[in-house]
Amino acid sequence: MERTQIMLEDEQRRILKEIAEQENRTFSELVREMLDEQIEKRQKATLAVAAQALLDDYLTDKELTAFIALDGEDFHA
């Protein structure tokens, strides 16, 4: 873990401190959790954009969908 300093608006700091106290957590724990949630949200959004960009190819390229008929069938090696 690495120490990082950020500048917060007074109201932001007040609200975050209040939430941390209500949840019996440290300010740092709360901020880290909120950052993790935002990082995950942005990563999912990036994946969704990439998937949307590839959707047309998936729907029209027969090579990509050649084995779709096997979906749901058990695989035996």
C-alpha positions in Angstrom: 0.0 0.0 0.0 1.2 3.5 -0.8 0.4 6.7 1.0 -1.4 9.2 -1.3 -2.6 12.7 -0.6 -5.7 14.2 -2.2 -7.4 17.5 -1.9 -11.1 17.3 -1.0 -13.8 19.9 -0.8 -14.8 20.6 2.8 -18.3 19.2 2.1 -16.8 16.0 0.6 -14.6 15.4 3.6 -17.4 16.1 6.0 -19.7 13.7 4.3 -17.1 10.9 4.0 -16.1 11.3 7.6 -19.7 11.1 8.7 -20.3 7.9 6.7 -17.1 6.4 8.1 -18.2 7.1 11.6 -21.7 5.7 11.0 -20.3 2.5 9.6 -17.6 2.3 12.3 -14.8 2.3 9.8 -11.8 4.4 9.1 -11.9 7.2 6.7 -9.2 5.5 4.6 -11.1 2.2 4.4 -14.2 4.0 3.2 -12.3 6.0 0.5 -10.4 2.8 -0.7 -13.7 0.9 -1.0 -15.3 3.8 -2.9 -12.3 3.9 -5.2 -12.5 0.2 -5.8 -16.2 0.4 -6.7 -15.5 3.2 -9.2 -12.6 1.3 -10.7 -14.7 -1.8 -11.1 -17.5 0.2 -12.6 -15.2 1.8 -15.2 -13.6 -1.5 -16.1 -17.1 -3.1 -16.7 -18.0 -0.1 -18.8 -14.9 -0.4 -20.9 -15.6 -4.1 -21.4 -19.2 -3.3 -22.4 -18.0 -0.8 -25.0 -15.6 -3.4 -26.4 -18.3 -6.1 -26.5 -20.7 -3.7 -28.2 -18.1 -2.8 -30.8 -17.6 -6.5 -31.6 -21.3 -7.4 -31.5 -21.9 -6.8 -35.3 -18.9 -9.0 -36.2 -20.2 -11.8 -33.9 -23.7 -11.6 -35.4 -22.6 -11.6 -39.0 -19.3 -13.5 -39.1 -20.1 -17.2 -39.6 -16.6 -18.2 -38.4 -17.3 -16.7 -35.1 -20.7 -18.5 -34.7 -19.8 -21.8 -36.3 -20.0 -23.7 -33.1 -23.0 -22.0 -31.5 -25.2 -25.0 -32.2 -23.0 -26.8 -29.6 -23.8 -24.3 -26.8 -25.2 -26.1 -23.8 -24.0 -29.5 -24.9 -21.6 -31.5 -22.6 -18.1 -31.6 -23.7 -16.3 -35.0 -23.6 -12.6 -35.1 -24.3 
